[in-house]
Amino acid sequence: MTLQNDSGDEPKLAKNETIKQDSNLLRGTIAEGLLDESTGALAADDTQLTKFHGIYQQDDRDIRRERRKAKLEPAYSFMTRVRLPGGVCTPQQWLDMDAFCTDYANGTLKLTTRQAFQLHGIIKKNLKLTIRKINDSLMDTVAACGDVNRNVMCNPNPNQSALYAEALEVARAISAHLTPATKAYHEIWLEDENGEKQKVTSDPEPEEEPIYGKTYLPRKFKIAVAVPPSNDVDLYANDLGFVAVIEDDKIVGYNVAAGGGMGMNHGQAATFPRLADVIGFCTTEQVTDVAEKIVTTQRDYGDRTNRKHARLKYTIEDRGMDWFRSEIEKRLGYALGQARPFQFDHNGDRYGWVGDTNGNSHLTLFIQNGCVVDTEELPLRTGMREIAKVHAGDFRLTANQNLIIANVSPAKRAAIESLLDEHKLTHCQDQSGLRLNSMACVALPTCGLALAEAQRYLPDLIGELEGVLKEVGLEKAPITIRMTGCPNGCARPYIAEIAFVGRAPGKYNIYLGGGFTGDRLNKLFKVSVKQDEITGILRPIFERYASERREGERFGDFVIRAGYVAETREGREFHDDFREE
């Protein structure tokens, strides 16, 4: 459709739209750039296209100034994200990712906030080989980033094994249906044994993107599938969510939720996080159809002139939910059913061993900020490698950056417990309630958008706060705490009970009052707080919570009742009622 501004003129498209239009379905000049040995980087336009292939160009910001002084180009490398619908992988795939981490990346295997793997520090000459190796392991990176539907999340809760298996198949079906059809990925990254490009389509056959079109979506698109009572995928933070409706211990269909999203920009009130609204019900057989029609609606009506206003949440806010539902149903050719009742009780992970009705066991391990790396105190990566060698079940990456060793048979449990003990992993989940409910984005030194530290700083900050919580008897109290290096919200900070969002080096905005079940936004409490001021600001709030909280009252509920922040459920009200003392 044609957009017009207030003067009646057609507005100028965002630069990314031209890049996509001229890319020949995401090819650009990526293949040529990979052959250029004069630089460790790719052309600027191509770095926008590689995102669709699951690849971000980055550089080490810790040494950027040093290299500039030496008249060297930045220390370029690439992050690649492996698409893993539902976060499930086999033991062999885990071993493969561990090997790639050593052979091609920086030695840390990263578990993301969307149940995927990331490898960091891949230099250009190894990039193509890395992608090929990932493909050989029966995984891929296509559509892990970019203006398309990204990795589809699914509730990994081992308490509901049978229901989870059904939901996982739905997540996989959505992912497969919404994967871009372009053959560019195969042509650029996958070669036969002779180094020849794979011809995956005959030259005379016109290539099309039946769902996305030549310019794909205006911005990224995120989908999650949840199985109540667990909201461990933070369903309301997604563009599109499907909530399993359970009757007589069976999934009879899914409630549809649309319009969530976390990103915003400092100082721009027109940008805000938003929670998805439940708009109706569909059968299991209708899920992929509903997903497609919502995606194509956003394709046709999303803002392609302003990328800060290009997510589905703004399309809905601008046009209204009644219009949106009507448009979806028109495209479907049938009406969505009335939403069915459901309830979430938390959005975290359940740690430790859990049995299921099949006689198998599942162990959820705490992985701080999703970093699978060996340290002197905790040889986590080595331990997981040894476990993967004997494990006959599967691994499940959680949306909270943790890991489930799933489907452990009675015959294998003793061996796995022995390896856990040998590598000091037996009690890794014996942490404070604050730490077990923490999450941080990567931020510095590799993310080009980061304004402050996150992954490298949050563990130390939690250590300071744990001292206060222990003093007031709240050491085991579960409180969600999240930190991001910028306001884009990759660690979903705006639904946390406590959140820190980078404002400048060593400075953060503090947000309070998110819902423990992920169903309420938080509110700005303090602006540009220095790192050494944070504990002093939170101490009196923790003290009051310890002495004044009601039975069962969550921290996020308390700070609202106590008047620290106003309750916030509507994205358009996110910036209202800020009253810093």
MIBADREN-635026 format. One record per residue (C-alpha): residue number from 1; x, y, z. Coordinates in nm, 2 decimals, padded with zeros to 4 digits, always signed. Layout:
N
- resi:X:Y:Z
- NUM:X:Y:Z .
...
//
This chain:
581
- resi:X:Y:Z
- 1:+00.00:+00.00:+00.00 .
- 2:+00.11:+00.36:-00.05 .
- 3:+00.18:+00.58:+00.25 .
- 4:+00.11:+00.95:+00.26 .
- 5:+00.22:+01.22:+00.50 .
- 6:+00.01:+01.51:+00.61 .
- 7:+00.09:+01.71:+00.30 .
- 8:-00.04:+01.43:+00.08 .
- 9:+00.31:+01.35:-00.05 .
- 10:+00.45:+01.00:-00.05 .
- 11:+00.70:+00.99:+00.24 .
- 12:+01.06:+00.89:+00.20 .
- 13:+01.12:+00.52:+00.27 .
- 14:+01.38:+00.42:+00.54 .
- 15:+01.72:+00.34:+00.39 .
- 16:+01.68:-00.03:+00.48 .
- 17:+01.38:-00.05:+00.25 .
- 18:+01.59:+00.05:-00.05 .
- 19:+01.87:-00.19:+00.05 .
- 20:+01.62:-00.48:+00.06 .
- 21:+01.45:-00.38:-00.26 .
- 22:+01.78:-00.37:-00.45 .
- 23:+01.93:-00.68:-00.28 .
- 24:+01.80:-00.95:-00.53 .
- 25:+01.62:-01.13:-00.24 .
- 26:+01.90:-01.08:+00.02 .
- 27:+02.20:-01.15:-00.20 .
- 28:+02.35:-00.80:-00.23 .
- 29:+02.72:-00.83:-00.28 .
- 30:+02.78:-01.05:+00.02 .
- 31:+02.95:-01.33:-00.18 .
- 32:+03.19:-01.08:-00.33 .
- 33:+03.26:-00.92:+00.00 .
- 34:+03.36:-01.25:+00.16 .
- 35:+03.64:-01.28:-00.10 .
- 36:+03.79:-00.94:-00.02 .
- 37:+04.09:-01.00:+00.20 .
- 38:+04.18:-00.63:+00.23 .
- 39:+03.94:-00.58:+00.52 .
- 40:+03.78:-00.78:+00.79 .
- 41:+03.45:-00.61:+00.72 .
- 42:+03.17:-00.63:+00.47 .
- 43:+03.01:-00.34:+00.28 .
- 44:+02.77:-00.13:+00.49 .
- 45:+02.46:-00.23:+00.29 .
- 46:+02.56:-00.60:+00.31 .
- 47:+02.58:-00.58:+00.69 .
- 48:+02.21:-00.51:+00.69 .
- 49:+02.14:-00.80:+00.46 .
- 50:+02.36:-01.05:+00.65 .
- 51:+02.12:-01.01:+00.95 .
- 52:+01.86:-01.20:+00.75 .
- 53:+02.12:-01.48:+00.73 .
- 54:+02.16:-01.48:+01.11 .
- 55:+02.48:-01.28:+01.11 .
- 56:+02.58:-00.95:+01.27 .
- 57:+02.90:-00.77:+01.19 .
- 58:+03.06:-00.64:+01.52 .
- 59:+03.39:-00.51:+01.64 .
- 60:+03.57:-00.52:+01.98 .
- 61:+03.48:-00.18:+02.14 .
- 62:+03.73:-00.24:+02.42 .
- 63:+04.02:-00.19:+02.18 .
- 64:+03.85:+00.04:+01.93 .
- 65:+04.04:+00.35:+02.05 .
- 66:+04.37:+00.17:+02.06 .
- 67:+04.33:+00.05:+01.71 .
- 68:+04.23:+00.39:+01.58 .
- 69:+04.55:+00.54:+01.73 .
- 70:+04.75:+00.27:+01.56 .
- 71:+04.57:+00.36:+01.23 .
- 72:+04.42:+00.01:+01.21 .
- 73:+04.06:-00.07:+01.12 .
- 74:+03.84:-00.18:+01.40 .
- 75:+03.88:-00.54:+01.52 .
- 76:+03.59:-00.67:+01.31 .
- 77:+03.43:-01.01:+01.38 .
- 78:+03.09:-01.16:+01.33 .
- 79:+02.82:-01.29:+01.56 .
- 80:+02.61:-01.57:+01.42 .
- 81:+02.28:-01.68:+01.57 .
- 82:+02.15:-02.03:+01.53 .
- 83:+01.78:-02.07:+01.47 .
- 84:+01.65:-02.33:+01.71 .
- 85:+01.26:-02.34:+01.72 .
- 86:+01.15:-02.41:+02.08 .
- 87:+01.52:-02.42:+02.19 .
- 88:+01.56:-02.80:+02.15 .
- 89:+01.88:-02.96:+02.04 .
- 90:+02.03:-03.31:+02.04 .
- 91:+02.34:-03.40:+02.24 .
- 92:+02.53:-03.42:+01.92 .
- 93:+02.42:-03.08:+01.82 .
- 94:+02.54:-02.95:+02.15 .
- 95:+02.88:-03.11:+02.10 .
- 96:+02.90:-02.96:+01.75 .
- 97:+02.82:-02.61:+01.88 .
- 98:+03.08:-02.66:+02.15 .
- 99:+03.34:-02.75:+01.89 .
- 100:+03.25:-02.45:+01.67 .
- 101:+03.29:-02.23:+01.97 .
- 102:+03.65:-02.35:+02.00 .
- 103:+03.74:-02.38:+01.63 .
- 104:+03.58:-02.06:+01.50 .
- 105:+03.45:-01.83:+01.78 .
- 106:+03.57:-01.67:+02.10 .
- 107:+03.54:-01.97:+02.34 .
- 108:+03.20:-01.88:+02.49 .
- 109:+02.88:-02.05:+02.39 .
- 110:+02.60:-01.81:+02.43 .
- 111:+02.24:-01.90:+02.51 .
- 112:+02.01:-01.62:+02.41 .
- 113:+01.69:-01.47:+02.55 .
- 114:+01.50:-01.64:+02.26 .
- 115:+01.61:-02.00:+02.31 .
- 116:+01.88:-01.99:+02.05 .
- 117:+02.26:-02.03:+02.03 .
- 118:+02.50:-01.74:+01.95 .
- 119:+02.87:-01.76:+01.85 .
- 120:+03.07:-01.45:+01.89 .
- 121:+03.41:-01.35:+01.75 .
- 122:+03.41:-01.53:+01.41 .
- 123:+03.65:-01.36:+01.17 .
- 124:+03.55:-01.31:+00.81 .
- 125:+03.76:-01.58:+00.66 .
- 126:+03.60:-01.84:+00.89 .
- 127:+03.24:-01.72:+00.86 .
- 128:+03.14:-01.92:+00.56 .
- 129:+03.29:-02.24:+00.70 .
- 130:+03.11:-02.19:+01.03 .
- 131:+02.77:-02.15:+00.86 .
- 132:+02.84:-02.47:+00.65 .
- 133:+02.94:-02.66:+00.96 .
- 134:+02.62:-02.55:+01.14 .
- 135:+02.42:-02.67:+00.84 .
- 136:+02.60:-03.00:+00.85 .
- 137:+02.48:-03.03:+01.21 .
- 138:+02.12:-03.01:+01.08 .
- 139:+02.08:-02.65:+01.21 .
- 140:+02.08:-02.32:+01.03 .
- 141:+02.10:-01.94:+01.09 .
- 142:+01.86:-01.82:+00.83 .
- 143:+01.60:-01.57:+00.96 .
- 144:+01.76:-01.57:+01.30 .
- 145:+01.79:-01.19:+01.26 .
- 146:+01.66:-00.93:+01.02 .
- 147:+01.31:-00.80:+00.92 .
- 148:+01.14:-01.14:+00.93 .
- 149:+00.99:-01.37:+01.18 .
- 150:+01.28:-01.48:+01.41 .
- 151:+01.33:-01.79:+01.63 .
- 152:+00.99:-01.91:+01.75 .
- 153:+00.99:-01.97:+02.12 .
- 154:+00.81:-02.24:+02.31 .
- 155:+00.75:-02.32:+02.67 .
- 156:+01.02:-02.58:+02.77 .
- 157:+00.85:-02.67:+03.11 .
- 158:+00.93:-03.03:+03.19 .
- 159:+00.63:-03.05:+03.42 .
- 160:+00.41:-03.07:+03.12 .
- 161:+00.60:-03.31:+02.89 .
- 162:+00.31:-03.43:+02.68 .
- 163:+00.15:-03.09:+02.63 .
- 164:+00.49:-02.94:+02.56 .
- 165:+00.56:-03.19:+02.28 .
- 166:+00.24:-03.08:+02.11 .
- 167:+00.32:-02.71:+02.15 .
- 168:+00.67:-02.76:+02.03 .
- 169:+00.54:-02.91:+01.70 .
- 170:+00.32:-02.60:+01.66 .
- 171:+00.63:-02.38:+01.71 .
- 172:+00.83:-02.57:+01.46 .
- 173:+00.54:-02.56:+01.21 .
- 174:+00.52:-02.18:+01.25 .
- 175:+00.89:-02.14:+01.20 .
- 176:+00.90:-02.36:+00.89 .
- 177:+00.60:-02.18:+00.74 .
- 178:+00.75:-01.83:+00.79 .
- 179:+01.10:-01.91:+00.69 .
- 180:+01.21:-01.69:+00.39 .
- 181:+01.19:-01.87:+00.05 .
- 182:+01.49:-01.70:-00.11 .
- 183:+01.77:-01.93:-00.21 .
- 184:+02.03:-01.67:-00.13 .
- 185:+02.13:-01.85:+00.19 .
- 186:+02.21:-02.17:+00.01 .
- 187:+02.39:-02.00:-00.27 .
- 188:+02.61:-01.78:-00.05 .
- 189:+02.69:-02.00:+00.24 .
- 190:+02.65:-02.36:+00.14 .
- 191:+02.88:-02.52:-00.11 .
- 192:+02.93:-02.88:-00.23 .
- 193:+03.24:-03.08:-00.16 .
- 194:+03.41:-02.93:-00.46 .
- 195:+03.35:-02.57:-00.35 .
- 196:+03.08:-02.52:-00.62 .
- 197:+02.77:-02.31:-00.54 .
- 198:+02.46:-02.52:-00.49 .
- 199:+02.20:-02.45:-00.76 .
- 200:+01.89:-02.49:-00.56 .
- 201:+01.65:-02.36:-00.83 .
- 202:+01.67:-02.36:-01.21 .
- 203:+01.76:-02.03:-01.36 .
- 204:+01.44:-01.99:-01.57 .
- 205:+01.22:-02.04:-01.27 .
- 206:+01.13:-01.70:-01.12 .
- 207:+01.21:-01.68:-00.75 .
- 208:+00.95:-01.53:-00.52 .
- 209:+00.88:-01.46:-00.15 .
- 210:+00.52:-01.56:-00.13 .
- 211:+00.47:-01.43:+00.23 .
- 212:+00.73:-01.16:+00.27 .
- 213:+00.77:-01.00:-00.08 .
- 214:+01.09:-00.84:-00.20 .
- 215:+01.11:-00.60:+00.09 .
- 216:+01.02:-00.84:+00.37 .
- 217:+00.88:-00.69:+00.69 .
- 218:+00.92:-00.33:+00.80 .
- 219:+01.11:-00.46:+01.12 .
- 220:+01.17:-00.77:+01.31 .
- 221:+00.89:-01.00:+01.42 .
- 222:+00.88:-01.23:+01.72 .
- 223:+00.65:-01.52:+01.80 .
- 224:+00.61:-01.73:+02.12 .
- 225:+00.40:-02.03:+02.21 .
- 226:+00.31:-02.07:+02.58 .
- 227:+00.16:-02.35:+02.79 .
- 228:-00.01:-02.22:+03.10 .
- 229:+00.05:-02.18:+03.39 .
- 230:+00.41:-02.11:+03.29 .
- 231:+00.49:-01.79:+03.10 .
- 232:+00.86:-01.86:+03.08 .
- 233:+00.86:-01.74:+02.72 .
- 234:+00.73:-01.39:+02.82 .
- 235:+00.45:-01.42:+02.58 .
- 236:+00.32:-01.07:+02.62 .
- 237:+00.65:-00.92:+02.50 .
- 238:+00.62:-01.08:+02.16 .
- 239:+00.46:-00.94:+01.84 .
- 240:+00.25:-01.26:+01.83 .
- 241:+00.18:-01.52:+02.09 .
- 242:-00.02:-01.84:+02.10 .
- 243:-00.14:-01.95:+02.45 .
- 244:-00.23:-02.32:+02.47 .
- 245:-00.59:-02.38:+02.59 .
- 246:-00.60:-02.69:+02.80 .
- 247:-00.92:-02.89:+02.86 .
- 248:-00.92:-03.24:+03.02 .
- 249:-00.53:-03.24:+03.00 .
- 250:-00.54:-03.18:+02.62 .
- 251:-00.46:-02.88:+02.41 .
- 252:-00.78:-02.79:+02.22 .
- 253:-00.65:-02.48:+02.05 .
- 254:-00.47:-02.16:+02.12 .
- 255:-00.56:-01.81:+02.23 .
- 256:-00.40:-01.55:+02.00 .
- 257:-00.22:-01.25:+02.15 .
- 258:-00.08:-00.97:+01.93 .
- 259:+00.10:-00.64:+01.96 .
- 260:+00.38:-00.69:+02.21 .
- 261:+00.73:-00.56:+02.19 .
- 262:+01.00:-00.42:+02.42 .
- 263:+01.21:-00.17:+02.23 .
- 264:+01.20:+00.21:+02.28 .
- 265:+01.43:+00.51:+02.26 .
- 266:+01.55:+00.73:+02.54 .
- 267:+01.38:+01.07:+02.54 .
- 268:+01.14:+00.98:+02.26 .
- 269:+00.79:+00.94:+02.41 .
- 270:+00.65:+00.82:+02.08 .
- 271:+00.84:+00.50:+02.13 .
- 272:+00.74:+00.26:+02.41 .
- 273:+00.72:-00.10:+02.51 .
- 274:+00.39:-00.27:+02.48 .
- 275:+00.22:-00.58:+02.60 .
- 276:+00.04:-00.80:+02.36 .
- 277:-00.34:-00.81:+02.37 .
- 278:-00.54:-01.14:+02.36 .
- 279:-00.76:-01.10:+02.06 .
- 280:-00.93:-01.44:+02.01 .
- 281:-00.90:-01.82:+01.98 .
- 282:-00.80:-02.05:+01.70 .
- 283:-00.78:-02.43:+01.66 .
- 284:-00.44:-02.60:+01.64 .
- 285:-00.49:-02.66:+01.27 .
- 286:-00.55:-02.28:+01.21 .
- 287:-00.23:-02.16:+01.39 .
- 288:+00.00:-02.13:+01.09 .
- 289:-00.27:-01.96:+00.89 .
- 290:-00.34:-01.71:+01.16 .
- 291:+00.04:-01.64:+01.20 .
- 292:+00.08:-01.59:+00.82 .
- 293:-00.22:-01.35:+00.80 .
- 294:-00.09:-01.14:+01.09 .
- 295:+00.26:-01.13:+00.94 .
- 296:+00.12:-01.02:+00.60 .
- 297:-00.10:-00.75:+00.76 .
- 298:+00.21:-00.61:+00.92 .
- 299:+00.40:-00.64:+00.59 .
- 300:+00.13:-00.43:+00.41 .
- 301:+00.05:-00.18:+00.69 .
- 302:+00.37:-00.15:+00.90 .
- 303:+00.56:+00.18:+00.88 .
- 304:+00.84:+00.16:+00.63 .
- 305:+00.95:+00.53:+00.67 .
- 306:+01.05:+00.52:+01.03 .
- 307:+01.22:+00.21:+01.17 .
- 308:+01.16:+00.33:+01.53 .
- 309:+00.79:+00.32:+01.45 .
- 310:+00.79:+00.00:+01.24 .
- 311:+00.70:-00.28:+01.48 .
- 312:+00.35:-00.44:+01.49 .
- 313:+00.27:-00.27:+01.82 .
- 314:+00.27:+00.07:+01.65 .
- 315:+00.06:-00.05:+01.37 .
- 316:-00.20:-00.16:+01.62 .
- 317:-00.17:+00.15:+01.83 .
- 318:-00.21:+00.37:+01.52 .
- 319:-00.50:+00.19:+01.37 .
- 320:-00.67:+00.03:+01.67 .
- 321:-00.73:-00.33:+01.77 .
- 322:-01.08:-00.34:+01.62 .
- 323:-00.93:-00.25:+01.28 .
- 324:-00.65:-00.50:+01.32 .
- 325:-00.88:-00.79:+01.42 .
- 326:-01.11:-00.71:+01.13 .
- 327:-00.83:-00.71:+00.88 .
- 328:-00.69:-01.04:+01.01 .
- 329:-01.03:-01.20:+00.99 .
- 330:-01.09:-01.06:+00.64 .
- 331:-00.76:-01.22:+00.52 .
- 332:-00.84:-01.55:+00.70 .
- 333:-01.19:-01.58:+00.56 .
- 334:-01.33:-01.67:+00.90 .
- 335:-01.36:-01.52:+01.24 .
- 336:-01.14:-01.59:+01.54 .
- 337:-01.33:-01.76:+01.83 .
- 338:-01.38:-01.60:+02.17 .
- 339:-01.07:-01.62:+02.38 .
- 340:-01.08:-01.90:+02.64 .
- 341:-00.98:-01.85:+03.01 .
- 342:-00.62:-01.91:+03.12 .
- 343:-00.38:-01.81:+03.39 .
- 344:+00.00:-01.77:+03.43 .
- 345:+00.17:-01.80:+03.76 .
- 346:+00.53:-01.70:+03.68 .
- 347:+00.77:-01.62:+03.40 .
- 348:+01.08:-01.78:+03.54 .
- 349:+01.23:-02.13:+03.52 .
- 350:+01.18:-02.41:+03.77 .
- 351:+01.53:-02.53:+03.88 .
- 352:+01.65:-02.87:+03.99 .
- 353:+01.53:-03.22:+03.90 .
- 354:+01.17:-03.27:+03.79 .
- 355:+01.01:-03.61:+03.69 .
- 356:+00.75:-03.66:+03.43 .
- 357:+00.47:-03.91:+03.36 .
- 358:+00.70:-04.11:+03.13 .
- 359:+00.94:-04.19:+03.41 .
- 360:+01.21:-03.96:+03.28 .
- 361:+01.38:-03.68:+03.47 .
- 362:+01.46:-03.32:+03.36 .
- 363:+01.72:-03.10:+03.53 .
- 364:+01.71:-02.72:+03.49 .
- 365:+02.05:-02.55:+03.54 .
- 366:+02.11:-02.19:+03.61 .
- 367:+02.34:-02.04:+03.35 .
- 368:+02.43:-01.68:+03.44 .
- 369:+02.33:-01.46:+03.15 .
- 370:+02.34:-01.76:+02.92 .
- 371:+02.72:-01.77:+02.91 .
- 372:+02.85:-02.13:+02.88 .
- 373:+03.21:-02.09:+02.96 .
- 374:+03.47:-02.24:+03.18 .
- 375:+03.59:-02.05:+03.49 .
- 376:+03.83:-02.16:+03.76 .
- 377:+03.53:-02.19:+04.00 .
- 378:+03.29:-02.35:+03.75 .
- 379:+03.40:-02.56:+03.46 .
- 380:+03.06:-02.53:+03.30 .
- 381:+03.14:-02.57:+02.94 .
- 382:+03.36:-02.88:+03.00 .
- 383:+03.10:-03.03:+03.22 .
- 384:+02.83:-02.99:+02.97 .
- 385:+03.05:-03.13:+02.70 .
- 386:+03.10:-03.45:+02.90 .
- 387:+02.73:-03.47:+02.99 .
- 388:+02.64:-03.44:+02.62 .
- 389:+02.87:-03.74:+02.54 .
- 390:+02.65:-03.97:+02.76 .
- 391:+02.31:-03.81:+02.74 .
- 392:+02.05:-03.99:+02.54 .
- 393:+01.77:-03.73:+02.57 .
- 394:+01.78:-03.37:+02.46 .
- 395:+01.87:-03.02:+02.57 .
- 396:+01.63:-02.74:+02.60 .
- 397:+01.74:-02.37:+02.60 .
- 398:+01.51:-02.16:+02.80 .
- 399:+01.39:-01.80:+02.73 .
- 400:+01.56:-01.70:+03.05 .
- 401:+01.90:-01.81:+02.92 .
- 402:+01.91:-02.12:+03.13 .
- 403:+01.94:-02.49:+03.02 .
- 404:+01.74:-02.80:+03.07 .
- 405:+01.90:-03.14:+03.05 .
- 406:+01.58:-03.31:+02.94 .
- 407:+01.45:-03.66:+02.91 .
- 408:+01.71:-03.83:+03.13 .
- 409:+01.62:-04.20:+03.15 .
- 410:+01.65:-04.38:+03.49 .
- 411:+01.94:-04.58:+03.34 .
- 412:+02.13:-04.26:+03.26 .
- 413:+02.05:-04.04:+03.56 .
- 414:+02.33:-04.18:+03.79 .
- 415:+02.60:-04.12:+03.53 .
- 416:+02.48:-03.76:+03.46 .
- 417:+02.46:-03.69:+03.84 .
- 418:+02.82:-03.81:+03.87 .
- 419:+02.93:-03.58:+03.59 .
- 420:+02.74:-03.29:+03.75 .
- 421:+02.92:-03.35:+04.08 .
- 422:+03.26:-03.39:+03.92 .
- 423:+03.23:-03.06:+03.74 .
- 424:+03.08:-02.87:+04.03 .
- 425:+02.75:-02.83:+03.86 .
- 426:+02.54:-03.01:+04.11 .
- 427:+02.45:-02.70:+04.31 .
- 428:+02.49:-02.43:+04.05 .
- 429:+02.12:-02.35:+04.09 .
- 430:+02.17:-02.29:+04.46 .
- 431:+02.17:-01.91:+04.42 .
- 432:+01.97:-01.62:+04.56 .
- 433:+01.62:-01.57:+04.44 .
- 434:+01.74:-01.24:+04.27 .
- 435:+02.02:-01.41:+04.08 .
- 436:+01.80:-01.70:+03.97 .
- 437:+01.56:-01.45:+03.82 .
- 438:+01.82:-01.24:+03.65 .
- 439:+01.89:-01.18:+03.28 .
- 440:+02.11:-00.95:+03.08 .
- 441:+02.19:-00.87:+02.72 .
- 442:+02.54:-00.91:+02.57 .
- 443:+02.60:-00.53:+02.55 .
- 444:+02.97:-00.43:+02.55 .
- 445:+03.22:-00.50:+02.41 .
- 446:+03.06:-00.63:+02.09 .
- 447:+02.71:-00.48:+02.05 .
- 448:+02.74:-00.15:+01.85 .
- 449:+02.42:-00.01:+02.02 .
- 450:+02.53:-00.06:+02.38 .
- 451:+02.55:+00.26:+02.59 .
- 452:+02.66:+00.08:+02.90 .
- 453:+02.76:-00.26:+03.03 .
- 454:+02.51:-00.54:+03.10 .
- 455:+02.63:-00.90:+03.08 .
- 456:+02.97:-00.82:+03.23 .
- 457:+02.83:-00.59:+03.51 .
- 458:+02.50:-00.74:+03.63 .
- 459:+02.66:-01.04:+03.82 .
- 460:+02.87:-00.80:+04.03 .
- 461:+02.57:-00.57:+04.10 .
- 462:+02.36:-00.87:+04.21 .
- 463:+02.64:-00.96:+04.44 .
- 464:+02.61:-00.62:+04.61 .
- 465:+02.23:-00.64:+04.63 .
- 466:+02.25:-00.99:+04.77 .
- 467:+02.43:-00.85:+05.07 .
- 468:+02.14:-00.61:+05.14 .
- 469:+01.87:-00.88:+05.08 .
- 470:+02.05:-01.12:+05.32 .
- 471:+02.05:-00.85:+05.59 .
- 472:+01.67:-00.80:+05.56 .
- 473:+01.58:-01.17:+05.52 .
- 474:+01.50:-01.17:+05.15 .
- 475:+01.79:-01.37:+05.01 .
- 476:+01.57:-01.64:+04.87 .
- 477:+01.29:-01.41:+04.76 .
- 478:+01.23:-01.45:+04.39 .
- 479:+01.25:-01.10:+04.23 .
- 480:+01.29:-01.06:+03.85 .
- 481:+01.59:-00.83:+03.77 .
- 482:+01.71:-00.75:+03.42 .
- 483:+01.98:-00.53:+03.26 .
- 484:+02.03:-00.41:+02.91 .
- 485:+02.30:-00.19:+02.77 .
- 486:+02.06:+00.02:+02.57 .
- 487:+01.68:+00.08:+02.55 .
- 488:+01.62:-00.17:+02.27 .
- 489:+01.52:-00.42:+02.53 .
- 490:+01.68:-00.75:+02.42 .
- 491:+01.66:-00.89:+02.77 .
- 492:+01.30:-00.78:+02.80 .
- 493:+01.37:-00.53:+03.08 .
- 494:+01.04:-00.34:+03.08 .
- 495:+00.84:-00.63:+03.23 .
- 496:+01.09:-00.70:+03.51 .
- 497:+01.02:-00.61:+03.87 .
- 498:+01.36:-00.43:+03.87 .
- 499:+01.53:-00.32:+03.55 .
- 500:+01.84:-00.13:+03.46 .
- 501:+01.87:+00.02:+03.11 .
- 502:+02.20:+00.17:+02.99 .
- 503:+02.19:+00.55:+02.95 .
- 504:+02.57:+00.62:+02.93 .
- 505:+02.89:+00.45:+03.04 .
- 506:+02.84:+00.36:+03.40 .
- 507:+02.49:+00.51:+03.41 .
- 508:+02.15:+00.35:+03.41 .
- 509:+01.78:+00.43:+03.42 .
- 510:+01.61:+00.23:+03.69 .
- 511:+01.26:+00.09:+03.63 .
- 512:+01.04:-00.07:+03.90 .
- 513:+00.71:-00.25:+03.91 .
- 514:+00.69:-00.51:+03.64 .
- 515:+00.47:-00.81:+03.69 .
- 516:+00.62:-01.13:+03.83 .
- 517:+00.41:-01.32:+03.57 .
- 518:+00.52:-01.09:+03.28 .
- 519:+00.18:-00.93:+03.25 .
- 520:+00.25:-00.57:+03.35 .
- 521:+00.50:-00.31:+03.24 .
- 522:+00.73:-00.14:+03.48 .
- 523:+00.78:+00.24:+03.52 .
- 524:+01.08:+00.47:+03.52 .
- 525:+01.19:+00.54:+03.88 .
- 526:+01.53:+00.71:+03.85 .
- 527:+01.72:+00.86:+03.56 .
- 528:+02.09:+00.83:+03.48 .
- 529:+02.19:+00.66:+03.81 .
- 530:+02.57:+00.60:+03.86 .
- 531:+02.67:+00.24:+03.92 .
- 532:+02.79:+00.32:+04.27 .
- 533:+02.46:+00.48:+04.36 .
- 534:+02.23:+00.18:+04.27 .
- 535:+02.26:-00.02:+04.59 .
- 536:+02.20:+00.29:+04.81 .
- 537:+01.88:+00.37:+04.61 .
- 538:+01.74:+00.02:+04.64 .
- 539:+01.84:-00.05:+05.00 .
- 540:+01.55:+00.14:+05.16 .
- 541:+01.30:-00.01:+04.92 .
- 542:+01.42:-00.36:+05.01 .
- 543:+01.40:-00.28:+05.38 .
- 544:+01.04:-00.16:+05.34 .
- 545:+00.95:-00.46:+05.13 .
- 546:+01.09:-00.69:+05.40 .
- 547:+00.89:-00.53:+05.68 .
- 548:+00.57:-00.41:+05.51 .
- 549:+00.49:-00.67:+05.24 .
- 550:+00.17:-00.86:+05.26 .
- 551:+00.15:-01.24:+05.25 .
- 552:+00.24:-01.36:+04.90 .
- 553:+00.29:-01.00:+04.78 .
- 554:+00.55:-00.98:+04.50 .
- 555:+00.81:-00.71:+04.49 .
- 556:+00.67:-00.55:+04.18 .
- 557:+00.32:-00.53:+04.34 .
- 558:+00.47:-00.38:+04.65 .
- 559:+00.65:-00.09:+04.49 .
- 560:+00.32:+00.01:+04.32 .
- 561:+00.12:-00.02:+04.65 .
- 562:+00.39:+00.17:+04.84 .
- 563:+00.38:+00.45:+04.58 .
- 564:+00.72:+00.43:+04.43 .
- 565:+00.58:+00.40:+04.08 .
- 566:+00.24:+00.39:+03.91 .
- 567:+00.09:+00.08:+03.78 .
- 568:+00.14:+00.06:+03.40 .
- 569:-00.03:-00.19:+03.17 .
- 570:-00.07:+00.02:+02.85 .
- 571:+00.24:+00.10:+02.64 .
- 572:+00.11:+00.45:+02.55 .
- 573:+00.12:+00.53:+02.93 .
- 574:+00.47:+00.40:+02.98 .
- 575:+00.63:+00.74:+03.00 .
- 576:+00.34:+00.90:+03.20 .
- 577:+00.34:+00.96:+03.58 .
- 578:+00.72:+00.97:+03.62 .
- 579:+00.78:+01.14:+03.95 .
- 580:+01.14:+01.12:+04.04 .
- 581:+01.21:+01.27:+04.39 .
//
